[in-house]
Amino acid sequence: MARLYTSFAEFWPYYLREHARPRTRALHYTGTTLVVLLALTALLSGNWLLLLAMPLAGYFFAWIAHFTVEKNRPATFTYPLWSLGADFKMWWLWLTGRLRPELERAGVAHKD
């Protein structure tokens, strides 16, 4: 039986372990970056239809990563809001160079 997480703090290490492979994280970063760029472009241009492309851009790369690289079930199927938050947290920590210690605390081996 799958573990039930009752807080984001408990969920976060699980999320990182589900993204153990660098290629999985790289595909997530691609999708998340596209989501941010689409949001900024929509905001600056006033073309609000671009917002409709955000879920497609984000989930496409993430799900490709899970089904072909990590070969696991995306956490978003069970924890949709925490997964969304964790994806942005992982992306931001990676972008700012602070992800490695989080991965190590979660028990993710360095697989680069």
Jmol script that loads the backbone (N, CA, C; Angstrom):
load data "model"
ATOM      1  N   MET A   1       0.837  -1.182   0.000  1.00  0.00           N
ATOM      2  CA  MET A   1       0.000   0.000   0.000  1.00  0.00           C
ATOM      3  C   MET A   1       0.882   1.246   0.000  1.00  0.00           C
ATOM      4  N   ALA A   2       0.521   2.230  -0.787  1.00  0.00           N
ATOM      5  CA  ALA A   2       1.283   3.468  -0.879  1.00  0.00           C
ATOM      6  C   ALA A   2       1.131   4.270   0.414  1.00  0.00           C
ATOM      7  N   ARG A   3       2.173   4.977   0.774  1.00  0.00           N
ATOM      8  CA  ARG A   3       2.156   5.799   1.982  1.00  0.00           C
ATOM      9  C   ARG A   3       1.298   7.028   1.756  1.00  0.00           C
ATOM     10  N   LEU A   4       0.557   7.419   2.772  1.00  0.00           N
ATOM     11  CA  LEU A   4      -0.258   8.623   2.725  1.00  0.00           C
ATOM     12  C   LEU A   4       0.522   9.756   3.378  1.00  0.00           C
ATOM     13  N   TYR A   5       0.781  10.798   2.644  1.00  0.00           N
ATOM     14  CA  TYR A   5       1.499  11.953   3.175  1.00  0.00           C
ATOM     15  C   TYR A   5       0.481  12.980   3.654  1.00  0.00           C
ATOM     16  N   THR A   6       0.716  13.506   4.851  1.00  0.00           N
ATOM     17  CA  THR A   6      -0.248  14.430   5.442  1.00  0.00           C
ATOM     18  C   THR A   6       0.269  15.856   5.519  1.00  0.00           C
ATOM     19  N   SER A   7       1.500  16.083   5.072  1.00  0.00           N
ATOM     20  CA  SER A   7       2.039  17.442   5.045  1.00  0.00           C
ATOM     21  C   SER A   7       3.007  17.568   3.866  1.00  0.00           C
ATOM     22  N   PHE A   8       3.189  18.787   3.435  1.00  0.00           N
ATOM     23  CA  PHE A   8       4.134  19.028   2.347  1.00  0.00           C
ATOM     24  C   PHE A   8       5.551  18.661   2.786  1.00  0.00           C
ATOM     25  N   ALA A   9       5.884  18.925   4.046  1.00  0.00           N
ATOM     26  CA  ALA A   9       7.225  18.602   4.557  1.00  0.00           C
ATOM     27  C   ALA A   9       7.507  17.106   4.465  1.00  0.00           C
ATOM     28  N   GLU A  10       6.516  16.262   4.714  1.00  0.00           N
ATOM     29  CA  GLU A  10       6.682  14.809   4.562  1.00  0.00           C
ATOM     30  C   GLU A  10       6.756  14.412   3.091  1.00  0.00           C
ATOM     31  N   PHE A  11       5.973  15.097   2.274  1.00  0.00           N
ATOM     32  CA  PHE A  11       5.869  14.785   0.846  1.00  0.00           C
ATOM     33  C   PHE A  11       7.150  15.145   0.087  1.00  0.00           C
ATOM     34  N   TRP A  12       7.793  16.242   0.449  1.00  0.00           N
ATOM     35  CA  TRP A  12       8.930  16.782  -0.291  1.00  0.00           C
ATOM     36  C   TRP A  12      10.056  15.761  -0.520  1.00  0.00           C
ATOM     37  N   PRO A  13      10.553  15.041   0.502  1.00  0.00           N
ATOM     38  CA  PRO A  13      11.602  14.041   0.228  1.00  0.00           C
ATOM     39  C   PRO A  13      11.118  12.922  -0.702  1.00  0.00           C
ATOM     40  N   TYR A  14       9.872  12.520  -0.547  1.00  0.00           N
ATOM     41  CA  TYR A  14       9.292  11.518  -1.456  1.00  0.00           C
ATOM     42  C   TYR A  14       9.314  12.040  -2.892  1.00  0.00           C
ATOM     43  N   TYR A  15       8.904  13.291  -3.069  1.00  0.00           N
ATOM     44  CA  TYR A  15       8.887  13.900  -4.396  1.00  0.00           C
ATOM     45  C   TYR A  15      10.285  13.867  -5.018  1.00  0.00           C
ATOM     46  N   LEU A  16      11.284  14.227  -4.237  1.00  0.00           N
ATOM     47  CA  LEU A  16      12.657  14.225  -4.762  1.00  0.00           C
ATOM     48  C   LEU A  16      13.110  12.812  -5.133  1.00  0.00           C
ATOM     49  N   ARG A  17      12.740  11.826  -4.333  1.00  0.00           N
ATOM     50  CA  ARG A  17      13.118  10.445  -4.659  1.00  0.00           C
ATOM     51  C   ARG A  17      12.428   9.968  -5.932  1.00  0.00           C
ATOM     52  N   GLU A  18      11.243  10.480  -6.201  1.00  0.00           N
ATOM     53  CA  GLU A  18      10.531  10.135  -7.433  1.00  0.00           C
ATOM     54  C   GLU A  18      11.133  10.843  -8.647  1.00  0.00           C
ATOM     55  N   HIS A  19      12.076  11.746  -8.418  1.00  0.00           N
ATOM     56  CA  HIS A  19      12.775  12.491  -9.470  1.00  0.00           C
ATOM     57  C   HIS A  19      14.277  12.285  -9.311  1.00  0.00           C
ATOM     58  N   ALA A  20      14.666  11.048  -9.080  1.00  0.00           N
ATOM     59  CA  ALA A  20      16.054  10.722  -8.751  1.00  0.00           C
ATOM     60  C   ALA A  20      17.008  10.867  -9.935  1.00  0.00           C
ATOM     61  N   ARG A  21      16.548  10.654 -11.119  1.00  0.00           N
ATOM     62  CA  ARG A  21      17.433  10.690 -12.287  1.00  0.00           C
ATOM     63  C   ARG A  21      17.569  12.122 -12.816  1.00  0.00           C
ATOM     64  N   PRO A  22      18.793  12.526 -13.111  1.00  0.00           N
ATOM     65  CA  PRO A  22      19.012  13.883 -13.618  1.00  0.00           C
ATOM     66  C   PRO A  22      18.197  14.203 -14.880  1.00  0.00           C
ATOM     67  N   ARG A  23      18.026  13.221 -15.773  1.00  0.00           N
ATOM     68  CA  ARG A  23      17.249  13.481 -17.001  1.00  0.00           C
ATOM     69  C   ARG A  23      15.780  13.747 -16.670  1.00  0.00           C
ATOM     70  N   THR A  24      15.270  13.084 -15.644  1.00  0.00           N
ATOM     71  CA  THR A  24      13.895  13.341 -15.219  1.00  0.00           C
ATOM     72  C   THR A  24      13.769  14.782 -14.758  1.00  0.00           C
ATOM     73  N   ARG A  25      14.698  15.200 -13.905  1.00  0.00           N
ATOM     74  CA  ARG A  25      14.657  16.580 -13.411  1.00  0.00           C
ATOM     75  C   ARG A  25      14.850  17.569 -14.556  1.00  0.00           C
ATOM     76  N   ALA A  26      15.738  17.264 -15.494  1.00  0.00           N
ATOM     77  CA  ALA A  26      15.979  18.177 -16.623  1.00  0.00           C
ATOM     78  C   ALA A  26      14.710  18.374 -17.452  1.00  0.00           C
ATOM     79  N   LEU A  27      13.976  17.303 -17.680  1.00  0.00           N
ATOM     80  CA  LEU A  27      12.725  17.435 -18.430  1.00  0.00           C
ATOM     81  C   LEU A  27      11.703  18.245 -17.632  1.00  0.00           C
ATOM     82  N   HIS A  28      11.680  18.069 -16.334  1.00  0.00           N
ATOM     83  CA  HIS A  28      10.802  18.886 -15.486  1.00  0.00           C
ATOM     84  C   HIS A  28      11.199  20.356 -15.579  1.00  0.00           C
ATOM     85  N   TYR A  29      12.500  20.633 -15.510  1.00  0.00           N
ATOM     86  CA  TYR A  29      12.955  22.025 -15.592  1.00  0.00           C
ATOM     87  C   TYR A  29      12.544  22.658 -16.917  1.00  0.00           C
ATOM     88  N   THR A  30      12.612  21.886 -17.987  1.00  0.00           N
ATOM     89  CA  THR A  30      12.197  22.385 -19.299  1.00  0.00           C
ATOM     90  C   THR A  30      10.727  22.770 -19.276  1.00  0.00           C
ATOM     91  N   GLY A  31       9.885  21.876 -18.784  1.00  0.00           N
ATOM     92  CA  GLY A  31       8.454  22.154 -18.734  1.00  0.00           C
ATOM     93  C   GLY A  31       8.121  23.316 -17.822  1.00  0.00           C
ATOM     94  N   THR A  32       8.735  23.363 -16.659  1.00  0.00           N
ATOM     95  CA  THR A  32       8.454  24.440 -15.708  1.00  0.00           C
ATOM     96  C   THR A  32       8.921  25.780 -16.255  1.00  0.00           C
ATOM     97  N   THR A  33      10.075  25.799 -16.898  1.00  0.00           N
ATOM     98  CA  THR A  33      10.566  27.036 -17.506  1.00  0.00           C
ATOM     99  C   THR A  33       9.604  27.516 -18.587  1.00  0.00           C
ATOM    100  N   LEU A  34       9.099  26.597 -19.402  1.00  0.00           N
ATOM    101  CA  LEU A  34       8.114  26.978 -20.420  1.00  0.00           C
ATOM    102  C   LEU A  34       6.847  27.546 -19.787  1.00  0.00           C
ATOM    103  N   VAL A  35       6.412  26.949 -18.691  1.00  0.00           N
ATOM    104  CA  VAL A  35       5.226  27.446 -17.983  1.00  0.00           C
ATOM    105  C   VAL A  35       5.462  28.880 -17.523  1.00  0.00           C
ATOM    106  N   VAL A  36       6.599  29.143 -16.920  1.00  0.00           N
ATOM    107  CA  VAL A  36       6.915  30.490 -16.440  1.00  0.00           C
ATOM    108  C   VAL A  36       6.994  31.467 -17.612  1.00  0.00           C
ATOM    109  N   LEU A  37       7.639  31.050 -18.709  1.00  0.00           N
ATOM    110  CA  LEU A  37       7.741  31.927 -19.884  1.00  0.00           C
ATOM    111  C   LEU A  37       6.372  32.208 -20.500  1.00  0.00           C
ATOM    112  N   LEU A  38       5.526  31.197 -20.554  1.00  0.00           N
ATOM    113  CA  LEU A  38       4.170  31.415 -21.075  1.00  0.00           C
ATOM    114  C   LEU A  38       3.398  32.391 -20.195  1.00  0.00           C
ATOM    115  N   ALA A  39       3.520  32.245 -18.888  1.00  0.00           N
ATOM    116  CA  ALA A  39       2.818  33.145 -17.966  1.00  0.00           C
ATOM    117  C   ALA A  39       3.317  34.581 -18.124  1.00  0.00           C
ATOM    118  N   LEU A  40       4.631  34.748 -18.207  1.00  0.00           N
ATOM    119  CA  LEU A  40       5.187  36.094 -18.378  1.00  0.00           C
ATOM    120  C   LEU A  40       4.787  36.705 -19.721  1.00  0.00           C
ATOM    121  N   THR A  41       4.830  35.898 -20.763  1.00  0.00           N
ATOM    122  CA  THR A  41       4.441  36.380 -22.092  1.00  0.00           C
ATOM    123  C   THR A  41       2.970  36.781 -22.109  1.00  0.00           C
ATOM    124  N   ALA A  42       2.117  35.991 -21.490  1.00  0.00           N
ATOM    125  CA  ALA A  42       0.690  36.320 -21.411  1.00  0.00           C
ATOM    126  C   ALA A  42       0.488  37.623 -20.654  1.00  0.00           C
ATOM    127  N   LEU A  43       1.208  37.774 -19.550  1.00  0.00           N
ATOM    128  CA  LEU A  43       1.089  38.979 -18.734  1.00  0.00           C
ATOM    129  C   LEU A  43       1.555  40.220 -19.486  1.00  0.00           C
ATOM    130  N   LEU A  44       2.683  40.106 -20.162  1.00  0.00           N
ATOM    131  CA  LEU A  44       3.250  41.260 -20.869  1.00  0.00           C
ATOM    132  C   LEU A  44       2.523  41.592 -22.163  1.00  0.00           C
ATOM    133  N   SER A  45       1.991  40.580 -22.829  1.00  0.00           N
ATOM    134  CA  SER A  45       1.339  40.818 -24.121  1.00  0.00           C
ATOM    135  C   SER A  45      -0.174  40.996 -23.999  1.00  0.00           C
ATOM    136  N   GLY A  46      -0.730  40.547 -22.891  1.00  0.00           N
ATOM    137  CA  GLY A  46      -2.180  40.584 -22.749  1.00  0.00           C
ATOM    138  C   GLY A  46      -2.878  39.468 -23.507  1.00  0.00           C
ATOM    139  N   ASN A  47      -2.116  38.550 -24.062  1.00  0.00           N
ATOM    140  CA  ASN A  47      -2.687  37.416 -24.787  1.00  0.00           C
ATOM    141  C   ASN A  47      -2.958  36.297 -23.784  1.00  0.00           C
ATOM    142  N   TRP A  48      -4.124  36.350 -23.150  1.00  0.00           N
ATOM    143  CA  TRP A  48      -4.460  35.443 -22.067  1.00  0.00           C
ATOM    144  C   TRP A  48      -4.700  34.010 -22.542  1.00  0.00           C
ATOM    145  N   LEU A  49      -4.875  33.825 -23.838  1.00  0.00           N
ATOM    146  CA  LEU A  49      -5.029  32.465 -24.353  1.00  0.00           C
ATOM    147  C   LEU A  49      -3.761  31.630 -24.148  1.00  0.00           C
ATOM    148  N   LEU A  50      -2.629  32.300 -24.016  1.00  0.00           N
ATOM    149  CA  LEU A  50      -1.378  31.573 -23.763  1.00  0.00           C
ATOM    150  C   LEU A  50      -1.439  30.797 -22.449  1.00  0.00           C
ATOM    151  N   LEU A  51      -2.258  31.268 -21.520  1.00  0.00           N
ATOM    152  CA  LEU A  51      -2.387  30.578 -20.235  1.00  0.00           C
ATOM    153  C   LEU A  51      -2.934  29.165 -20.408  1.00  0.00           C
ATOM    154  N   LEU A  52      -3.694  28.961 -21.462  1.00  0.00           N
ATOM    155  CA  LEU A  52      -4.247  27.627 -21.722  1.00  0.00           C
ATOM    156  C   LEU A  52      -3.168  26.613 -22.073  1.00  0.00           C
ATOM    157  N   ALA A  53      -2.061  27.093 -22.580  1.00  0.00           N
ATOM    158  CA  ALA A  53      -0.964  26.201 -22.960  1.00  0.00           C
ATOM    159  C   ALA A  53      -0.086  25.809 -21.768  1.00  0.00           C
ATOM    160  N   MET A  54      -0.245  26.478 -20.651  1.00  0.00           N
ATOM    161  CA  MET A  54       0.624  26.208 -19.508  1.00  0.00           C
ATOM    162  C   MET A  54       0.546  24.760 -19.000  1.00  0.00           C
ATOM    163  N   PRO A  55      -0.645  24.211 -18.765  1.00  0.00           N
ATOM    164  CA  PRO A  55      -0.673  22.815 -18.298  1.00  0.00           C
ATOM    165  C   PRO A  55      -0.073  21.837 -19.306  1.00  0.00           C
ATOM    166  N   LEU A  56      -0.336  22.058 -20.573  1.00  0.00           N
ATOM    167  CA  LEU A  56       0.224  21.187 -21.604  1.00  0.00           C
ATOM    168  C   LEU A  56       1.753  21.240 -21.581  1.00  0.00           C
ATOM    169  N   ALA A  57       2.302  22.449 -21.534  1.00  0.00           N
ATOM    170  CA  ALA A  57       3.764  22.605 -21.533  1.00  0.00           C
ATOM    171  C   ALA A  57       4.383  21.950 -20.301  1.00  0.00           C
ATOM    172  N   GLY A  58       3.789  22.168 -19.155  1.00  0.00           N
ATOM    173  CA  GLY A  58       4.349  21.612 -17.928  1.00  0.00           C
ATOM    174  C   GLY A  58       4.219  20.110 -17.840  1.00  0.00           C
ATOM    175  N   TYR A  59       3.023  19.592 -18.050  1.00  0.00           N
ATOM    176  CA  TYR A  59       2.794  18.157 -17.883  1.00  0.00           C
ATOM    177  C   TYR A  59       3.398  17.320 -18.992  1.00  0.00           C
ATOM    178  N   PHE A  60       3.477  17.840 -20.205  1.00  0.00           N
ATOM    179  CA  PHE A  60       4.041  17.067 -21.309  1.00  0.00           C
ATOM    180  C   PHE A  60       5.448  16.586 -20.958  1.00  0.00           C
ATOM    181  N   PHE A  61       6.312  17.515 -20.594  1.00  0.00           N
ATOM    182  CA  PHE A  61       7.700  17.150 -20.301  1.00  0.00           C
ATOM    183  C   PHE A  61       7.811  16.300 -19.036  1.00  0.00           C
ATOM    184  N   ALA A  62       7.018  16.633 -18.034  1.00  0.00           N
ATOM    185  CA  ALA A  62       7.060  15.867 -16.777  1.00  0.00           C
ATOM    186  C   ALA A  62       6.629  14.429 -17.001  1.00  0.00           C
ATOM    187  N   TRP A  63       5.540  14.232 -17.705  1.00  0.00           N
ATOM    188  CA  TRP A  63       5.031  12.875 -17.892  1.00  0.00           C
ATOM    189  C   TRP A  63       5.925  12.061 -18.813  1.00  0.00           C
ATOM    190  N   ILE A  64       6.509  12.701 -19.812  1.00  0.00           N
ATOM    191  CA  ILE A  64       7.494  12.003 -20.645  1.00  0.00           C
ATOM    192  C   ILE A  64       8.633  11.507 -19.757  1.00  0.00           C
ATOM    193  N   ALA A  65       9.078  12.358 -18.848  1.00  0.00           N
ATOM    194  CA  ALA A  65      10.172  11.989 -17.946  1.00  0.00           C
ATOM    195  C   ALA A  65       9.796  10.791 -17.080  1.00  0.00           C
ATOM    196  N   HIS A  66       8.611  10.813 -16.525  1.00  0.00           N
ATOM    197  CA  HIS A  66       8.221   9.724 -15.624  1.00  0.00           C
ATOM    198  C   HIS A  66       8.002   8.405 -16.372  1.00  0.00           C
ATOM    199  N   PHE A  67       7.393   8.470 -17.523  1.00  0.00           N
ATOM    200  CA  PHE A  67       7.064   7.241 -18.235  1.00  0.00           C
ATOM    201  C   PHE A  67       8.247   6.658 -19.000  1.00  0.00           C
ATOM    202  N   THR A  68       9.214   7.492 -19.421  1.00  0.00           N
ATOM    203  CA  THR A  68      10.317   6.975 -20.228  1.00  0.00           C
ATOM    204  C   THR A  68      11.661   6.947 -19.513  1.00  0.00           C
ATOM    205  N   VAL A  69      11.887   7.848 -18.583  1.00  0.00           N
ATOM    206  CA  VAL A  69      13.189   7.921 -17.907  1.00  0.00           C
ATOM    207  C   VAL A  69      13.112   7.290 -16.521  1.00  0.00           C
ATOM    208  N   GLU A  70      12.250   7.834 -15.698  1.00  0.00           N
ATOM    209  CA  GLU A  70      12.156   7.377 -14.303  1.00  0.00           C
ATOM    210  C   GLU A  70      11.375   6.065 -14.191  1.00  0.00           C
ATOM    211  N   LYS A  71      10.444   5.880 -15.138  1.00  0.00           N
ATOM    212  CA  LYS A  71       9.586   4.685 -15.180  1.00  0.00           C
ATOM    213  C   LYS A  71       8.798   4.500 -13.874  1.00  0.00           C
ATOM    214  N   ASN A  72       8.176   5.605 -13.454  1.00  0.00           N
ATOM    215  CA  ASN A  72       7.308   5.574 -12.289  1.00  0.00           C
ATOM    216  C   ASN A  72       6.046   6.384 -12.572  1.00  0.00           C
ATOM    217  N   ARG A  73       5.135   6.341 -11.655  1.00  0.00           N
ATOM    218  CA  ARG A  73       3.852   7.038 -11.796  1.00  0.00           C
ATOM    219  C   ARG A  73       4.007   8.463 -11.282  1.00  0.00           C
ATOM    220  N   PRO A  74       3.639   9.469 -12.080  1.00  0.00           N
ATOM    221  CA  PRO A  74       3.778  10.850 -11.613  1.00  0.00           C
ATOM    222  C   PRO A  74       3.030  11.079 -10.298  1.00  0.00           C
ATOM    223  N   ALA A  75       3.695  11.760  -9.376  1.00  0.00           N
ATOM    224  CA  ALA A  75       3.101  12.053  -8.070  1.00  0.00           C
ATOM    225  C   ALA A  75       1.864  12.933  -8.206  1.00  0.00           C
ATOM    226  N   THR A  76       1.760  13.653  -9.305  1.00  0.00           N
ATOM    227  CA  THR A  76       0.617  14.541  -9.500  1.00  0.00           C
ATOM    228  C   THR A  76      -0.701  13.774  -9.570  1.00  0.00           C
ATOM    229  N   PHE A  77      -0.652  12.483  -9.891  1.00  0.00           N
ATOM    230  CA  PHE A  77      -1.873  11.687  -9.947  1.00  0.00           C
ATOM    231  C   PHE A  77      -2.484  11.500  -8.560  1.00  0.00           C
ATOM    232  N   THR A  78      -1.637  11.493  -7.531  1.00  0.00           N
ATOM    233  CA  THR A  78      -2.111  11.293  -6.166  1.00  0.00           C
ATOM    234  C   THR A  78      -2.112  12.581  -5.349  1.00  0.00           C
ATOM    235  N   TYR A  79      -1.128  13.420  -5.577  1.00  0.00           N
ATOM    236  CA  TYR A  79      -0.955  14.666  -4.828  1.00  0.00           C
ATOM    237  C   TYR A  79      -0.823  15.847  -5.792  1.00  0.00           C
ATOM    238  N   PRO A  80      -1.890  16.239  -6.465  1.00  0.00           N
ATOM    239  CA  PRO A  80      -1.760  17.242  -7.523  1.00  0.00           C
ATOM    240  C   PRO A  80      -1.254  18.610  -7.056  1.00  0.00           C
ATOM    241  N   LEU A  81      -1.754  19.135  -5.971  1.00  0.00           N
ATOM    242  CA  LEU A  81      -1.320  20.471  -5.542  1.00  0.00           C
ATOM    243  C   LEU A  81       0.078  20.446  -4.937  1.00  0.00           C
ATOM    244  N   TRP A  82       0.370  19.435  -4.119  1.00  0.00           N
ATOM    245  CA  TRP A  82       1.708  19.337  -3.558  1.00  0.00           C
ATOM    246  C   TRP A  82       2.733  19.079  -4.647  1.00  0.00           C
ATOM    247  N   SER A  83       2.377  18.313  -5.659  1.00  0.00           N
ATOM    248  CA  SER A  83       3.299  18.060  -6.774  1.00  0.00           C
ATOM    249  C   SER A  83       3.601  19.336  -7.535  1.00  0.00           C
ATOM    250  N   LEU A  84       2.575  20.134  -7.748  1.00  0.00           N
ATOM    251  CA  LEU A  84       2.777  21.407  -8.445  1.00  0.00           C
ATOM    252  C   LEU A  84       3.714  22.303  -7.640  1.00  0.00           C
ATOM    253  N   GLY A  85       3.438  22.409  -6.354  1.00  0.00           N
ATOM    254  CA  GLY A  85       4.304  23.219  -5.499  1.00  0.00           C
ATOM    255  C   GLY A  85       5.721  22.675  -5.435  1.00  0.00           C
ATOM    256  N   ALA A  86       5.841  21.351  -5.335  1.00  0.00           N
ATOM    257  CA  ALA A  86       7.166  20.724  -5.264  1.00  0.00           C
ATOM    258  C   ALA A  86       7.932  20.906  -6.569  1.00  0.00           C
ATOM    259  N   ASP A  87       7.225  20.895  -7.682  1.00  0.00           N
ATOM    260  CA  ASP A  87       7.891  21.090  -8.971  1.00  0.00           C
ATOM    261  C   ASP A  87       8.508  22.483  -9.034  1.00  0.00           C
ATOM    262  N   PHE A  88       7.742  23.489  -8.614  1.00  0.00           N
ATOM    263  CA  PHE A  88       8.285  24.849  -8.626  1.00  0.00           C
ATOM    264  C   PHE A  88       9.402  25.009  -7.593  1.00  0.00           C
ATOM    265  N   LYS A  89       9.268  24.358  -6.447  1.00  0.00           N
ATOM    266  CA  LYS A  89      10.331  24.419  -5.442  1.00  0.00           C
ATOM    267  C   LYS A  89      11.599  23.771  -5.984  1.00  0.00           C
ATOM    268  N   MET A  90      11.472  22.583  -6.594  1.00  0.00           N
ATOM    269  CA  MET A  90      12.636  21.894  -7.168  1.00  0.00           C
ATOM    270  C   MET A  90      13.282  22.758  -8.250  1.00  0.00           C
ATOM    271  N   TRP A  91      12.454  23.348  -9.117  1.00  0.00           N
ATOM    272  CA  TRP A  91      12.953  24.197 -10.205  1.00  0.00           C
ATOM    273  C   TRP A  91      13.715  25.396  -9.643  1.00  0.00           C
ATOM    274  N   TRP A  92      13.130  26.041  -8.625  1.00  0.00           N
ATOM    275  CA  TRP A  92      13.763  27.235  -8.056  1.00  0.00           C
ATOM    276  C   TRP A  92      15.075  26.881  -7.352  1.00  0.00           C
ATOM    277  N   LEU A  93      15.081  25.791  -6.598  1.00  0.00           N
ATOM    278  CA  LEU A  93      16.312  25.369  -5.924  1.00  0.00           C
ATOM    279  C   LEU A  93      17.390  25.008  -6.940  1.00  0.00           C
ATOM    280  N   TRP A  94      17.001  24.367  -8.034  1.00  0.00           N
ATOM    281  CA  TRP A  94      17.961  24.056  -9.100  1.00  0.00           C
ATOM    282  C   TRP A  94      18.495  25.341  -9.723  1.00  0.00           C
ATOM    283  N   LEU A  95      17.581  26.261 -10.039  1.00  0.00           N
ATOM    284  CA  LEU A  95      17.948  27.523 -10.681  1.00  0.00           C
ATOM    285  C   LEU A  95      18.911  28.335  -9.812  1.00  0.00           C
ATOM    286  N   THR A  96      18.743  28.265  -8.504  1.00  0.00           N
ATOM    287  CA  THR A  96      19.571  29.035  -7.578  1.00  0.00           C
ATOM    288  C   THR A  96      20.748  28.226  -7.029  1.00  0.00           C
ATOM    289  N   GLY A  97      20.947  27.006  -7.553  1.00  0.00           N
ATOM    290  CA  GLY A  97      22.086  26.201  -7.158  1.00  0.00           C
ATOM    291  C   GLY A  97      21.995  25.604  -5.761  1.00  0.00           C
ATOM    292  N   ARG A  98      20.785  25.445  -5.241  1.00  0.00           N
ATOM    293  CA  ARG A  98      20.621  24.943  -3.878  1.00  0.00           C
ATOM    294  C   ARG A  98      19.898  23.600  -3.803  1.00  0.00           C
ATOM    295  N   LEU A  99      19.786  22.889  -4.913  1.00  0.00           N
ATOM    296  CA  LEU A  99      19.037  21.636  -4.915  1.00  0.00           C
ATOM    297  C   LEU A  99      19.838  20.455  -4.365  1.00  0.00           C
ATOM    298  N   ARG A 100      21.126  20.376  -4.642  1.00  0.00           N
ATOM    299  CA  ARG A 100      21.932  19.214  -4.271  1.00  0.00           C
ATOM    300  C   ARG A 100      21.772  18.815  -2.797  1.00  0.00           C
ATOM    301  N   PRO A 101      21.869  19.734  -1.824  1.00  0.00           N
ATOM    302  CA  PRO A 101      21.700  19.318  -0.424  1.00  0.00           C
ATOM    303  C   PRO A 101      20.316  18.733  -0.135  1.00  0.00           C
ATOM    304  N   GLU A 102      19.303  19.244  -0.812  1.00  0.00           N
ATOM    305  CA  GLU A 102      17.946  18.708  -0.636  1.00  0.00           C
ATOM    306  C   GLU A 102      17.875  17.271  -1.158  1.00  0.00           C
ATOM    307  N   LEU A 103      18.485  17.029  -2.303  1.00  0.00           N
ATOM    308  CA  LEU A 103      18.518  15.676  -2.867  1.00  0.00           C
ATOM    309  C   LEU A 103      19.259  14.732  -1.925  1.00  0.00           C
ATOM    310  N   GLU A 104      20.370  15.185  -1.394  1.00  0.00           N
ATOM    311  CA  GLU A 104      21.150  14.349  -0.487  1.00  0.00           C
ATOM    312  C   GLU A 104      20.357  14.027   0.777  1.00  0.00           C
ATOM    313  N   ARG A 105      19.663  15.009   1.353  1.00  0.00           N
ATOM    314  CA  ARG A 105      18.836  14.774   2.551  1.00  0.00           C
ATOM    315  C   ARG A 105      17.720  13.772   2.261  1.00  0.00           C
ATOM    316  N   ALA A 106      17.219  13.769   1.023  1.00  0.00           N
ATOM    317  CA  ALA A 106      16.138  12.856   0.638  1.00  0.00           C
ATOM    318  C   ALA A 106      16.679  11.469   0.287  1.00  0.00           C
ATOM    319  N   GLY A 107      17.995  11.318   0.280  1.00  0.00           N
ATOM    320  CA  GLY A 107      18.596  10.027  -0.019  1.00  0.00           C
ATOM    321  C   GLY A 107      18.746   9.740  -1.497  1.00  0.00           C
ATOM    322  N   VAL A 108      18.746  10.786  -2.300  1.00  0.00           N
ATOM    323  CA  VAL A 108      18.921  10.611  -3.751  1.00  0.00           C
ATOM    324  C   VAL A 108      20.414  10.598  -4.033  1.00  0.00           C
ATOM    325  N   ALA A 109      20.878   9.469  -4.570  1.00  0.00           N
ATOM    326  CA  ALA A 109      22.295   9.323  -4.897  1.00  0.00           C
ATOM    327  C   ALA A 109      22.646  10.216  -6.074  1.00  0.00           C
ATOM    328  N   HIS A 110      23.862  10.643  -6.110  1.00  0.00           N
ATOM    329  CA  HIS A 110      24.352  11.475  -7.218  1.00  0.00           C
ATOM    330  C   HIS A 110      24.490  10.580  -8.448  1.00  0.00           C
ATOM    331  N   LYS A 111      23.557  10.712  -9.426  1.00  0.00           N
ATOM    332  CA  LYS A 111      23.535   9.839 -10.611  1.00  0.00           C
ATOM    333  C   LYS A 111      23.906  10.584 -11.890  1.00  0.00           C
ATOM    334  N   ASP A 112      24.521  11.738 -11.772  1.00  0.00           N
ATOM    335  CA  ASP A 112      24.843  12.529 -12.973  1.00  0.00           C
ATOM    336  C   ASP A 112      25.826  11.842 -13.865  1.00  0.00           C
TER     337      ASP A 112
END
end "model"
wireframe off; spacefill off
backbone 0.3
color backbone group
